[in-house]
């Protein structure tokens, strides 16, 4: 935080912060993070934290976008993939 206040650091990001964690930062008087990286993919949308961050101008960054490959046999994902298969 010291670097942030000395203007050496322009933005701060967090990883895996839920609403309660972000509220804790706010109550502690800490700067609002510019980005929150969470597990985010079609099978784990986490809409509550996405909505919270959007309302407060916190960018969302998703990791594990295809559920680490564990859901590649999902019918919906296969249907979407087949539509884009020939668009390379």
VMD Tcl script that draws the C-alpha trace (Angstrom):
set ca {
  {0.00 0.00 0.00}
  {2.89 2.33 0.69}
  {3.93 2.21 -2.99}
  {0.36 3.00 -4.00}
  {0.26 6.08 -1.79}
  {3.68 7.23 -2.99}
  {2.30 7.07 -6.55}
  {4.88 4.45 -7.51}
  {2.09 1.98 -8.16}
  {-0.91 3.09 -10.24}
  {-3.26 0.18 -9.58}
  {-3.68 -2.84 -7.37}
  {-5.28 -6.14 -8.28}
  {-6.52 -8.99 -6.15}
  {-7.12 -12.67 -6.75}
  {-9.99 -14.84 -5.52}
  {-11.62 -12.05 -3.51}
  {-15.27 -12.50 -2.70}
  {-17.72 -9.74 -1.79}
  {-16.85 -10.09 1.90}
  {-13.15 -9.61 1.15}
  {-13.75 -6.55 -1.02}
  {-16.03 -5.08 1.63}
  {-13.29 -5.71 4.19}
  {-10.84 -3.69 2.08}
  {-13.37 -0.87 1.88}
  {-14.02 -0.88 5.65}
  {-10.26 -0.85 6.29}
  {-9.89 2.27 4.13}
  {-7.82 0.50 1.49}
  {-7.95 1.49 -2.18}
  {-10.47 -0.23 -4.41}
  {-8.68 -2.85 -6.50}
  {-8.72 -2.25 -10.24}
  {-9.04 -5.97 -11.06}
  {-10.20 -9.16 -9.33}
  {-9.06 -12.45 -10.82}
  {-11.40 -15.37 -10.04}
  {-12.26 -18.77 -11.47}
  {-14.75 -17.81 -14.13}
  {-16.06 -19.90 -16.99}
  {-19.41 -20.94 -18.50}
  {-19.94 -23.58 -15.82}
  {-18.95 -21.34 -12.91}
  {-20.31 -17.88 -13.58}
  {-20.20 -16.49 -10.02}
  {-22.73 -13.84 -10.97}
  {-22.89 -12.27 -7.48}
  {-19.22 -11.30 -7.43}
  {-19.27 -10.28 -11.12}
  {-22.24 -7.97 -10.48}
  {-20.62 -6.52 -7.35}
  {-17.38 -5.75 -9.21}
  {-19.14 -4.27 -12.24}
  {-21.13 -1.91 -10.04}
  {-17.91 -0.67 -8.45}
  {-15.75 -0.40 -11.56}
  {-13.57 -3.40 -10.69}
  {-12.52 -5.30 -13.82}
  {-12.99 -9.05 -13.77}
  {-10.29 -11.41 -14.99}
  {-11.20 -15.06 -15.32}
  {-8.86 -17.98 -15.02}
  {-9.57 -21.58 -15.95}
  {-11.86 -20.43 -18.78}
  {-12.77 -23.96 -19.87}
  {-12.96 -25.55 -16.40}
  {-9.44 -26.99 -16.76}
  {-10.69 -29.21 -19.58}
  {-12.81 -31.32 -17.21}
  {-16.07 -30.40 -18.93}
  {-15.04 -30.76 -22.56}
  {-17.75 -33.41 -23.09}
  {-20.49 -31.00 -22.05}
  {-23.17 -30.95 -24.78}
  {-23.64 -27.18 -24.69}
  {-19.91 -26.46 -24.96}
  {-19.58 -28.99 -27.80}
  {-22.43 -27.31 -29.69}
  {-20.86 -23.86 -29.34}
  {-17.44 -25.19 -30.34}
  {-18.83 -26.88 -33.44}
  {-20.20 -23.53 -34.67}
  {-16.70 -22.03 -34.58}
  {-14.78 -25.09 -35.74}
  {-14.42 -23.93 -39.35}
  {-13.78 -20.23 -38.56}
  {-10.03 -20.44 -38.14}
}
mol new
graphics top color blue
foreach p $ca { graphics top sphere $p radius 0.5 }
foreach p [lrange $ca 0 end-1] q [lrange $ca 1 end] { graphics top cylinder $p $q radius 0.2 }
display resetview
